[in-house]
Amino acid sequence: MAGVVSRLLHGSTGFEMVFWRSSVAAVTVLILLRVTQGPRWFALLRNSGPALWISGLCWAVMFSCFMVSLTLTKVANVLIVQSLAPVFTALLVWLVLGRALAPLSWLAMVVAAIGMAIMYVGDVAELQGHHALGMLVALCIPLASAVNLVVLQRVGKSVDLRAAVMIGAALAALMALPLAVPLRADAHDMFWLAFLGVFQLGIPCVLLVLSARRLAAHELALLSLLEIVFGVAWAWLFAGEAPGAMTLLGGALVIVVLVVHELWGAAVPVGRARVRTVQPLKQHD
């Protein structure tokens, strides 16, 4: 929904959008932790070790680069670059965790990538000027996402990294503030940026961390492609950007391949796959 909302704003700059959206997200996660953990929530910061800060930095990069890239190039350009996340994640899972993926998982990623290309074959702007810069900034999103998912997978249930979302949002807000002043957001913009902070960052990112305890990293990355499909749908419904036939065909292909992939359970590494044992990161005493 961020692509649509960014087009509804009156005059907020990219860095101001990062500041307000991330600030609200940090407060949202803090409230969630306080409600669900009580006084123990602070122990998540003290006992999580380096994984917490690595994940937090990844969240900060994703939160910042997404909104900034939207101000430099078209929404379609940002989303198609973001769709590279499953490939980067699969490579890191193989290199870092030593987990071989089932052939059908690789096939699903290839078909999903084809679906993405079909969706945007007529929409991607020429790679020149600020569009090129916007796509270069957007490239940081799938790279940081891949690292983050591998960290979440590596620690498993041994470390609770929900607080990393709060840290990432706080870091993004702090980094954006010097470049965001003077702040120009009016009441209209503040409403929509706060809406994004709660419902597009805070709550969904915490749910992703919890989901990482049960789903494989590349499985999460594949499911994240639905964000691109819904991005087109919301633009159609709420911004009047009617998709063409190729966009609908590509989106349908992505949805079908994800449903088939999940139903067949192909994302789980098979027992015959070569897997290197990795000890989870330990909590500090």
C-alpha positions in Angstrom: 0.0 0.0 0.0 3.0 2.4 0.4 3.2 3.0 -3.4 -0.4 4.3 -3.5 -0.1 6.3 -0.3 3.1 8.0 -1.5 1.1 9.4 -4.4 -1.6 10.7 -2.1 0.7 12.9 0.0 0.6 16.7 -0.5 4.2 17.8 0.0 6.3 15.4 2.2 9.8 14.6 0.8 11.2 11.2 0.7 13.3 11.5 3.8 10.4 13.1 5.7 8.2 10.1 4.7 10.9 7.8 6.1 11.1 9.8 9.3 7.4 9.9 10.2 6.6 6.4 8.9 9.5 4.8 10.8 8.9 6.8 14.0 5.3 5.6 14.2 6.4 2.0 13.4 9.0 2.1 16.2 6.3 3.3 18.7 3.9 0.6 17.4 6.3 -2.2 18.0 7.2 -0.9 21.4 3.6 -0.9 22.4 3.2 -4.5 21.0 6.2 -5.7 23.0 5.0 -4.0 26.1 1.5 -5.5 25.8 2.7 -9.0 25.0 5.8 -9.3 27.1 5.1 -6.9 30.0 8.2 -5.7 31.9 10.3 -8.5 30.2 10.3 -6.7 26.8 13.5 -4.9 27.7 15.3 -8.3 28.1 14.8 -8.8 24.4 17.2 -5.9 23.8 19.7 -7.0 26.5 19.8 -10.8 25.7 19.5 -11.0 21.9 23.2 -10.5 21.0 24.5 -9.4 17.6 21.7 -11.0 15.6 19.3 -8.3 17.0 21.4 -5.4 15.7 22.2 -7.1 12.3 18.5 -7.6 11.8 17.7 -4.1 13.0 20.2 -2.6 10.6 18.6 -4.6 7.7 15.1 -3.3 8.7 16.5 0.2 8.7 17.9 -0.1 5.2 14.7 -1.6 3.9 12.5 1.1 5.6 14.7 3.9 4.3 15.5 2.8 0.8 11.9 1.9 -0.1 10.4 5.3 0.5 13.4 7.2 -0.9 13.4 5.1 -4.1 9.6 5.8 -4.6 10.4 9.5 -4.8 13.1 8.9 -7.5 11.4 6.5 -9.9 8.1 4.8 -10.7 6.4 2.4 -8.3 6.7 -0.3 -10.9 10.5 0.1 -11.1 10.8 -0.2 -7.3 8.6 -3.3 -7.1 10.3 -5.2 -9.9 13.7 -4.6 -8.3 12.3 -5.7 -5.0 11.1 -8.9 -6.6 14.8 -10.1 -6.8 14.6 -10.9 -3.0 13.8 -14.6 -3.4 16.9 -15.2 -5.6 19.2 -13.3 -3.2 17.7 -15.2 -0.3 18.1 -18.6 -1.9 21.8 -17.9 -2.7 22.5 -16.8 0.9 20.6 -19.8 2.3 22.9 -22.0 0.2 26.1 -20.1 1.0 25.6 -19.3 4.7 23.4 -22.1 5.9 24.5 -24.7 3.5 20.9 -25.8 2.7 20.3 -27.1 -0.8 16.9 -26.1 -2.2 14.5 -28.5 -3.8 14.5 -28.2 -7.7 10.8 -27.1 -7.6 11.7 -24.2 -5.3 14.2 -22.9 -7.9 11.6 -23.5 -10.6 9.0 -21.6 -8.6 11.4 -18.6 -8.3 12.2 -18.6 -12.0 8.5 -18.7 -12.9 7.7 -16.0 -10.4 10.4 -13.8 -11.9 9.0 -14.4 -15.3 5.6 -13.4 -13.9 7.1 -10.2 -12.5 8.7 -9.4 -15.9 5.4 -9.9 -17.7 3.7 -7.6 -15.3 6.0 -4.7 -15.9 7.2 -5.4 -19.5 5.5 -2.2 -20.7 5.8 -0.1 -17.6 9.5 0.0 -16.6 10.9 3.4 -17.3 14.1 3.9 -19.2 17.2 3.4 -17.0 18.5 6.9 -17.1 18.8 9.9 -14.8 17.0 9.8 -11.5 15.2 6.6 -12.6 18.6 4.8 -12.6 19.4 6.2 -9.2 16.0 5.2 -7.9 16.5 1.6 -9.0 20.0 1.5 -7.5 18.6 2.7 -4.2 15.8 0.1 -4.5 18.4 -2.7 -5.1 19.4 -2.3 -1.4 15.9 -3.5 -0.4 16.2 -7.2 -1.7 19.8 -7.4 -0.5 18.9 -6.3 3.0 15.8 -8.5 3.0 17.9 -11.5 2.1 20.4 -10.9 4.9 17.6 -10.3 7.3 15.7 -13.5 6.5 18.8 -15.6 6.7 19.6 -14.1 10.2 16.0 -14.9 11.3 16.3 -18.4 10.0 19.7 -18.9 11.6 18.6 -18.0 15.1 15.2 -19.8 14.8 13.4 -19.8 18.1 16.5 -19.4 20.2 16.4 -15.6 19.9 13.3 -13.3 19.8 14.0 -10.7 17.1 10.7 -8.8 17.3 12.6 -5.9 19.0 14.8 -5.7 15.8 11.8 -4.2 14.0 11.7 -1.4 16.6 15.4 -0.9 16.4 15.4 -0.8 12.6 12.5 1.7 12.6 14.2 3.9 15.2 17.5 3.9 13.2 15.7 4.7 10.0 14.0 7.7 11.7 17.2 9.0 13.2 19.1 8.7 9.9 16.4 10.4 8.0 15.7 13.3 10.4 18.7 15.5 9.5 17.7 15.3 5.8 14.0 15.7 6.5 14.1 19.1 8.2 12.3 21.4 7.9 9.3 19.1 8.3 6.5 20.0 6.1 3.9 17.3 6.6 0.4 18.6 7.1 -2.5 16.8 8.9 -3.4 14.9 5.8 0.1 13.6 5.2 0.6 12.8 8.9 -2.5 10.6 8.9 -1.4 8.6 6.0 2.2 8.2 7.2 1.0 7.1 10.6 -1.3 4.7 8.9 1.7 3.2 7.0 3.8 3.1 10.2 1.2 1.0 12.0 -0.4 -1.2 9.3 2.3 -1.4 6.7 5.4 -1.6 8.8 4.9 -2.2 12.6 2.4 -5.0 12.7 3.3 -6.8 9.4 7.0 -6.9 10.2 6.4 -8.3 13.6 4.2 -11.0 12.0 7.0 -11.7 9.6 9.5 -12.3 12.4 7.1 -14.7 14.1 6.4 -16.5 10.8 10.2 -17.0 10.3 10.0 -19.5 13.2 8.0 -21.9 11.1 8.7 -21.0 7.5 12.0 -21.3 5.5 13.8 -18.1 4.5 13.3 -18.6 0.8 9.6 -19.6 1.5 9.1 -16.2 3.2 10.8 -14.5 0.3 8.6 -16.2 -2.3 5.5 -15.2 -0.3 6.7 -11.6 -0.2 6.2 -11.4 -4.0 2.5 -11.1 -3.2 3.4 -7.6 -2.0 4.2 -6.7 -5.6 0.9 -8.2 -6.9 -1.1 -6.4 -4.3 0.8 -3.2 -5.0 -0.7 -3.3 -8.5 -4.1 -4.2 -7.2 -4.2 -1.4 -4.7 -3.0 1.1 -7.4 -5.9 -0.1 -9.6 -8.6 0.1 -6.8 -7.4 3.3 -5.0 -5.3 5.3 -7.4 -7.1 4.7 -10.7 -4.1 3.0 -12.3 -5.9 0.3 -14.3 -3.5 -2.6 -15.1 -3.2 -3.9 -18.6 -3.7 -7.5 -19.8 0.0 -8.3 -19.4 0.0 -7.1 -15.9 -3.0 -9.2 -15.0 -1.5 -12.2 -16.7 1.8 -11.8 -14.9 0.1 -11.3 -11.5 -2.0 -14.4 -12.0 1.1 -16.4 -12.9 2.8 -15.3 -9.7 -0.2 -16.2 -7.5 -0.6 -19.6 -9.1 3.1 -20.6 -8.8 3.1 -19.5 -5.1 -0.1 -21.5 -4.3 1.3 -24.6 -6.1 4.6 -24.2 -4.3 3.0 -24.1 -0.9 0.6 -26.9 -1.5 3.3 -29.2 -2.7 5.5 -28.3 0.2 8.5 -28.0 -2.1 10.2 -25.2 0.0 11.3 -27.6 2.7 14.8 -29.0 1.9 14.6 -32.7 1.1 16.3 -35.2 3.4 18.7 -36.2 0.6 19.9 -32.6 0.1 23.3 -31.8 1.3 22.9 -29.7 4.5 25.7 -28.3 6.6 24.8 -28.2 10.3 24.8 -24.7 11.7 24.5 -24.0 15.4 22.0 -21.3 16.2 23.3 -18.0 17.7 23.3 -18.3 21.5 21.7 -15.8 23.8 24.0 -13.9 26.2 23.7 -14.8 29.8 
